[in-house]
Amino acid sequence: MDYLLTEEQMDLKRVARRIALEKVLPVRAKHDEEGTFPWDMVKVFADAGFFELYIPEEYGGAGAGVLELCLVVEELSRICGGISLAVAATALGTFPILISGNEEQKKRYLPDLSQGKVLAGFGLTEPGAGSDAASISTKAVLNGDHYILNGRKCFITNGSEAKIYTVIASTDPTKGTRGTSAFIIEEGFEGFSYGKIEDKMGIRASATSELVFEDCIVPVENRLDKEGMGFLVAMKTLDKSRPGVAAQALGIAQGAFDLALEYTKERVQFGKPIASFQGIKWMMADMYSAIEASRALIYSVARMIDAGKSNVAQAAGIAKLVASDTAMKVTTDAVQLFGGYGYMRDYPIEKFMRDAKITQIYEGTNQIQREVIARSLLRGA
C-alpha cells in the first residue's frame, strides 16, 4: 500500500532496513540468548542519526518527527524488537524534556541525547503503582535549593544503561495526581542507584531495571515544569510515545510474517507447499491485512502528532492497542505455521512471539487502553 511517504522518509526507511539486515541480524541471537545490552548497535544507530530524528535542529537534532521515529523503530523491530528499544526507549525518556523542559534544560540535555552519546529512560512505574499511576509513592521533598527523593521505580526500560532519567514523584501526597512533579535525574546523583536487573521472557536485548532513590539529592533546576505538573507531563509523554510502541509491535508482526511467508512457500507436505492449502492462505491473508491496517493507523496518528494536534490521547491509545494485539496474534499464528519447528530455538520465529507480548503490557496495558477509550466514548469525546 502507498502511505504517501516523502522521498526523504522512504530513504530513511530503506536505511533503517539495511542497517537492520546488515548489522542487527548478525547479533540478534547473541544478545537475546545472553540478555546483553546492544551497545555495539547503539553506536551504529547514532552514526545513522536515529537518535536525532525527533529533536529540533537548534538542539542538535534533525528536526523531523514522530513519524520518522516510527519508521525507524518499525524497521529495526522487524529484525529485533529488543534491540530497537535502544532508540525507542530513549525517545520515551527524552520526550518529557522536549514537552516540558525549559530552554536551559533543553540546551543542557538534548544535544548529547540527539547524538546518542547518552541514552535516556522514563521512570513512572513502581512496585505498587503500575496502571494506577496516581498511586505512586516515590516522594520528593523540597529542601532549600534541592529536592530529596525517596522511593523505587521498577521495570524501567534502558534502566542501568541510560545516564539520564525523567522521573515522576509525589511532591504533595494530599493532592493525588495534582501533587506529582517531574524531574530529570542523572546517573551519579547522590542517593541514586540501580536495583534489580530483570531477567525477561522477551526483549532480552533491552535492559530493564529498578531505579532506587535513597535521600537522592536533585537540584531544583532539574524539575520539569511547575510543581504539581508531573502527572500531566507523564500523560503528554505517553500520548507522544505510544505510536512508537505501536511501531515496535508493527515491526515485530511484519518480521514474523516475513519468516512465515517464506517458510510456507518452502515447506512441502502431501507433495506440495503448505502455502497452497486454503487454510494456510486464509491465515496469511488475515495476518497481512491486520498488519497493513495497523500500519495505516500508526502512520496516521504519528502525522497527527507531528501536525501539532492537541487531542491525540485516544488515537495514540487505539494505535498502541490495535498494533500490539495484531503483533501477538500474528506472531502466535506464525509459530503455528512453522509447526513443531516454530517451537524450537533453532528457528527465530519463537523470539518474535516472546518479544510481541510486552507490547500489550507496557506504556499502559491493553486493558487500560480499552478502559480509557471507552470512557472517552461515553463522555462523547
C-alpha positions as CSV (number, residue, x, y, z in Angstrom):
1,M,0.0,0.0,0.0
2,D,1.0,3.6,-0.6
3,Y,1.2,5.6,2.6
4,L,2.3,8.8,0.8
5,L,5.7,9.0,2.5
6,T,8.0,11.6,1.2
7,E,11.2,10.6,-0.6
8,E,13.2,11.5,2.5
9,Q,11.0,9.3,4.6
10,M,11.4,6.5,2.1
11,D,15.1,6.9,2.2
12,L,15.1,6.8,6.0
13,K,13.0,3.6,5.9
14,R,15.4,2.0,3.5
15,V,18.5,3.0,5.5
16,A,16.9,1.5,8.7
17,R,16.0,-1.7,6.8
18,R,19.6,-2.0,5.5
19,I,21.1,-1.5,8.9
20,A,18.7,-3.9,10.5
21,L,19.7,-6.6,8.0
22,E,23.4,-5.9,7.8
23,K,24.1,-5.0,11.4
24,V,21.3,-6.1,13.7
25,L,20.5,-9.5,12.2
26,P,24.0,-11.0,12.8
27,V,24.0,-10.1,16.6
28,R,20.2,-10.7,17.3
29,A,20.5,-14.2,18.6
30,K,23.6,-13.5,20.7
31,H,22.0,-10.5,22.6
32,D,18.8,-12.4,23.0
33,E,20.4,-15.6,24.4
34,E,22.8,-13.7,26.7
35,G,20.5,-10.9,27.7
36,T,23.2,-8.3,26.9
37,F,22.6,-4.7,26.1
38,P,23.4,-3.9,22.4
39,W,26.0,-1.1,22.9
40,D,27.5,-2.2,19.6
41,M,24.3,-1.3,17.9
42,V,23.9,2.0,19.8
43,K,26.9,3.4,18.0
44,V,25.6,2.2,14.6
45,F,22.3,3.9,15.3
46,A,23.9,7.1,16.5
47,D,26.1,7.2,13.4
48,A,23.0,6.8,11.3
49,G,21.3,9.7,13.0
50,F,18.4,7.7,14.6
51,F,18.6,9.4,18.0
52,E,18.3,12.9,16.5
53,L,15.2,12.4,14.3
54,Y,12.6,13.9,16.7
55,I,14.8,16.5,18.3
56,P,14.7,20.1,16.9
57,E,17.7,21.4,14.9
58,E,18.5,24.1,17.4
59,Y,19.4,21.3,19.9
60,G,21.5,19.2,17.5
61,G,18.6,17.2,16.1
62,A,17.3,16.6,12.6
63,G,14.0,18.4,13.2
64,A,11.9,15.6,11.9
65,G,9.1,14.0,13.9
66,V,7.3,11.1,15.5
67,L,6.5,9.6,12.1
68,E,10.2,9.3,11.2
69,L,10.9,7.7,14.6
70,C,8.1,5.2,14.0
71,L,9.6,4.3,10.6
72,V,13.0,3.6,12.1
73,V,11.6,1.6,15.1
74,E,9.4,-0.4,12.8
75,E,12.3,-1.5,10.5
76,L,14.6,-2.3,13.4
77,S,11.9,-4.2,15.2
78,R,11.2,-6.2,12.0
79,I,14.6,-7.9,12.9
80,C,14.7,-7.4,16.7
81,G,12.1,-5.8,18.9
82,G,14.6,-5.8,21.8
83,I,17.5,-4.0,20.1
84,S,15.1,-1.4,18.6
85,L,14.3,-0.3,22.2
86,A,17.7,1.4,22.5
87,V,16.2,4.0,20.2
88,A,12.5,3.9,21.2
89,A,13.1,3.9,25.0
90,T,15.5,6.8,24.7
91,A,12.8,8.7,22.9
92,L,10.4,7.9,25.7
93,G,12.8,9.3,28.3
94,T,13.6,12.3,26.1
95,F,10.0,13.4,25.3
96,P,9.3,14.9,28.8
97,I,12.3,17.3,28.3
98,L,11.0,18.2,24.8
99,I,7.5,18.7,26.0
100,S,8.1,20.5,29.3
101,G,11.7,21.4,29.6
102,N,12.8,25.0,29.8
103,E,15.4,26.4,27.4
104,E,18.3,25.8,29.8
105,Q,17.3,22.2,30.3
106,K,16.9,21.6,26.6
107,K,20.3,23.1,25.8
108,R,21.9,21.0,28.6
109,Y,20.5,17.6,27.8
110,L,19.2,17.4,24.2
111,P,22.5,17.7,22.3
112,D,24.1,14.7,23.9
113,L,20.8,12.7,23.6
114,S,20.5,13.6,19.9
115,Q,23.9,12.3,19.1
116,G,23.4,9.1,21.1
117,K,26.3,10.0,23.5
118,V,23.9,9.1,26.3
119,L,20.6,7.2,26.5
120,A,17.5,8.1,28.4
121,G,14.8,6.3,30.4
122,F,11.4,7.1,31.8
123,G,10.6,6.4,35.5
124,L,6.8,6.2,36.2
125,T,6.0,2.6,37.2
126,E,6.5,1.4,40.8
127,P,6.1,-1.9,42.5
128,G,2.7,-0.8,43.9
129,A,1.7,1.6,41.0
130,G,1.6,0.3,37.5
131,S,-1.6,1.0,35.7
132,D,-2.7,3.1,38.7
133,A,-0.1,5.8,38.2
134,A,-1.9,8.1,40.7
135,S,-0.7,5.8,43.5
136,I,3.0,6.4,43.1
137,S,4.7,6.5,46.4
138,T,8.1,7.9,45.4
139,K,8.3,11.2,47.2
140,A,10.2,14.4,46.6
141,V,10.6,16.9,49.4
142,L,11.9,20.4,48.8
143,N,14.8,21.4,50.9
144,G,16.3,24.7,50.0
145,D,17.8,24.6,46.5
146,H,17.2,20.9,46.0
147,Y,14.7,18.1,46.4
148,I,15.3,14.9,48.4
149,L,13.8,11.9,46.6
150,N,13.0,8.6,48.3
151,G,11.3,5.6,46.6
152,R,11.7,3.0,44.0
153,K,10.8,2.7,40.3
154,C,10.6,-0.7,38.6
155,F,10.5,-2.2,35.1
156,I,12.4,0.8,33.7
157,T,13.4,0.3,30.1
158,N,17.1,1.3,29.5
159,G,17.5,1.1,33.3
160,S,21.1,0.8,34.4
161,E,22.3,1.6,30.9
162,A,20.9,5.1,30.4
163,K,22.6,8.1,32.0
164,I,19.5,10.4,32.1
165,Y,16.1,9.6,33.5
166,T,12.9,11.6,33.6
167,V,11.1,10.5,36.9
168,I,7.7,11.3,38.3
169,A,7.5,11.7,42.1
170,S,4.9,13.0,44.6
171,T,5.6,16.4,46.0
172,D,2.2,16.7,47.8
173,P,0.6,13.4,48.6
174,T,-2.6,15.1,49.7
175,K,-3.4,16.2,46.1
176,G,-3.2,12.9,44.3
177,T,-2.2,13.3,40.6
178,R,-2.1,17.1,41.0
179,G,0.5,16.7,43.7
180,T,3.1,15.0,41.4
181,S,6.1,16.6,39.8
182,A,8.6,15.6,37.1
183,F,12.4,15.6,37.5
184,I,15.5,15.0,35.4
185,I,17.7,12.5,37.2
186,E,21.3,12.0,36.2
187,E,23.4,8.8,36.9
188,G,25.8,9.8,39.6
189,F,23.4,11.9,41.6
190,E,24.0,11.3,45.3
191,G,21.5,8.7,46.6
192,F,20.6,7.3,43.2
193,S,21.4,3.7,42.4
194,Y,20.1,0.7,40.5
195,G,18.2,-2.2,42.0
196,K,17.2,-5.5,40.4
197,I,18.1,-6.1,36.8
198,E,15.2,-8.1,35.4
199,D,15.5,-11.4,33.6
200,K,12.8,-11.2,31.0
201,M,10.8,-13.6,28.7
202,G,11.2,-11.3,25.7
203,I,13.0,-8.1,24.5
204,R,16.1,-9.6,26.2
205,A,18.4,-7.4,24.4
206,S,16.9,-4.4,26.2
207,A,17.9,-3.6,29.8
208,T,15.1,-3.4,32.4
209,S,15.9,-2.5,36.0
210,E,14.8,-0.8,39.2
211,L,15.7,2.8,40.0
212,V,16.4,3.3,43.7
213,F,16.3,6.7,45.4
214,E,17.6,6.9,49.0
215,D,17.8,10.5,50.0
216,C,18.6,11.3,46.5
217,I,19.6,15.0,46.0
218,V,18.1,16.6,42.9
219,P,18.7,20.3,42.2
220,V,15.6,22.5,41.9
221,E,16.7,23.4,38.3
222,N,16.2,19.7,37.4
223,R,12.4,19.9,38.0
224,L,10.4,19.9,34.8
225,D,7.7,22.5,34.6
226,K,6.0,23.6,37.9
227,E,5.3,21.6,40.9
228,G,2.1,19.6,40.6
229,M,2.5,19.1,36.8
230,G,4.2,15.7,36.9
231,F,1.1,13.6,36.0
232,L,0.3,15.9,33.1
233,V,3.9,15.7,31.9
234,A,3.7,11.9,32.1
235,M,0.4,11.7,30.2
236,K,1.6,14.0,27.4
237,T,4.7,11.9,27.1
238,L,2.8,8.7,26.7
239,D,0.4,10.3,24.2
240,K,3.5,11.0,22.1
241,S,5.4,7.8,22.7
242,R,2.6,5.2,22.3
243,P,2.8,5.3,18.5
244,G,6.5,4.2,19.0
245,V,5.3,1.2,20.9
246,A,2.8,0.6,18.2
247,A,5.6,0.8,15.6
248,Q,7.6,-1.7,17.6
249,A,4.7,-4.1,17.6
250,L,4.1,-3.5,13.9
251,G,7.8,-4.3,13.1
252,I,7.6,-7.5,15.2
253,A,4.4,-8.6,13.4
254,Q,5.9,-7.8,10.0
255,G,9.1,-9.6,10.8
256,A,7.2,-12.7,11.9
257,F,5.0,-12.6,8.8
258,D,8.1,-12.3,6.6
259,L,9.5,-15.5,8.0
260,A,6.2,-17.3,7.9
261,L,5.5,-16.4,4.3
262,E,8.9,-17.7,3.2
263,Y,8.5,-20.9,5.3
264,T,5.1,-21.8,4.0
265,K,6.3,-21.5,0.4
266,E,9.2,-23.8,1.1
267,R,7.7,-26.3,3.4
268,V,6.3,-29.3,1.5
269,Q,3.6,-31.6,2.8
270,F,1.4,-34.0,0.8
271,G,3.5,-33.3,-2.2
272,K,3.1,-29.5,-2.4
273,P,4.0,-26.3,-0.4
274,I,1.7,-25.8,2.6
275,A,1.1,-22.3,1.2
276,S,-1.1,-23.8,-1.4
277,F,-3.6,-25.1,1.1
278,Q,-6.7,-22.8,1.6
279,G,-6.5,-22.9,5.4
280,I,-2.9,-21.6,5.3
281,K,-3.7,-19.0,2.6
282,W,-6.5,-17.6,4.6
283,M,-4.3,-17.3,7.7
284,M,-1.7,-15.4,5.7
285,A,-4.3,-13.1,4.3
286,D,-5.7,-12.3,7.7
287,M,-2.2,-11.7,9.1
288,Y,-1.2,-9.4,6.2
289,S,-4.5,-7.4,6.4
290,A,-4.1,-6.8,10.1
291,I,-0.5,-5.7,9.6
292,E,-1.5,-3.2,6.9
293,A,-4.4,-1.9,8.9
294,S,-2.1,-1.3,11.9
295,R,0.5,0.5,9.7
296,A,-2.1,2.8,8.3
297,L,-3.3,3.7,11.8
298,I,0.1,4.2,13.2
299,Y,1.3,6.5,10.4
300,S,-1.9,8.5,10.6
301,V,-1.6,9.0,14.4
302,A,2.1,10.0,14.1
303,R,1.2,12.5,11.4
304,M,-1.5,14.0,13.8
305,I,1.1,14.4,16.5
306,D,3.6,16.0,14.1
307,A,1.0,18.4,12.9
308,G,0.5,19.6,16.4
309,K,-2.9,18.2,17.1
310,S,-3.6,18.6,20.8
311,N,-6.3,15.9,21.4
312,V,-4.3,12.7,20.4
313,A,-4.6,10.7,23.6
314,Q,-7.4,8.4,22.3
315,A,-5.9,8.0,18.8
316,A,-2.5,7.1,20.3
317,G,-4.1,4.6,22.6
318,I,-6.0,3.0,19.8
319,A,-2.8,2.7,17.7
320,K,-1.0,1.0,20.5
321,L,-3.9,-1.3,21.3
322,V,-4.6,-2.4,17.7
323,A,-0.9,-2.8,16.8
324,S,0.1,-4.8,19.9
325,D,-2.9,-7.1,19.7
326,T,-2.0,-7.6,16.0
327,A,1.6,-8.4,16.9
328,M,0.5,-11.1,19.4
329,K,-2.0,-12.7,17.0
330,V,0.4,-12.6,14.0
331,T,3.4,-14.0,15.9
332,T,1.3,-16.7,17.5
333,D,-0.1,-17.7,14.1
334,A,3.4,-17.6,12.6
335,V,4.6,-20.1,15.3
336,Q,1.7,-22.3,14.4
337,L,2.5,-22.1,10.7
338,F,6.1,-23.3,11.5
339,G,4.6,-26.3,13.4
340,G,7.0,-28.1,15.7
341,Y,9.9,-26.1,14.3
342,G,8.3,-22.9,15.4
343,Y,8.6,-24.0,19.0
344,M,12.3,-24.6,18.8
345,R,15.0,-22.1,19.5
346,D,16.8,-23.3,16.3
347,Y,14.3,-21.1,14.4
348,P,14.0,-17.3,15.2
349,I,10.2,-17.3,15.0
350,E,9.6,-18.1,18.7
351,K,11.6,-15.0,19.6
352,F,9.1,-12.8,17.8
353,M,6.3,-14.3,19.8
354,R,8.2,-13.7,23.1
355,D,9.0,-10.1,22.1
356,A,5.5,-9.3,21.0
357,K,3.9,-9.9,24.4
358,I,5.4,-6.9,26.1
359,T,3.8,-4.5,23.6
360,Q,0.4,-5.4,25.1
361,I,1.7,-4.6,28.6
362,Y,4.0,-1.6,28.8
363,E,3.1,2.1,28.4
364,G,-0.4,1.2,29.5
365,T,-1.8,-2.3,29.3
366,N,-4.3,-3.0,26.6
367,Q,-7.0,-3.5,29.2
368,I,-6.3,0.1,30.4
369,Q,-6.3,1.3,26.8
370,R,-9.7,-0.1,26.3
371,E,-11.0,1.4,29.6
372,V,-9.7,4.9,28.6
373,I,-11.1,4.6,25.0
374,A,-14.5,3.5,26.4
375,R,-14.6,6.4,28.9
376,S,-13.9,8.9,26.2
377,L,-16.6,7.5,24.1
378,L,-19.1,7.6,26.9
379,R,-18.2,11.2,27.6
380,G,-18.8,12.0,23.9
381,A,-15.2,12.9,23.2
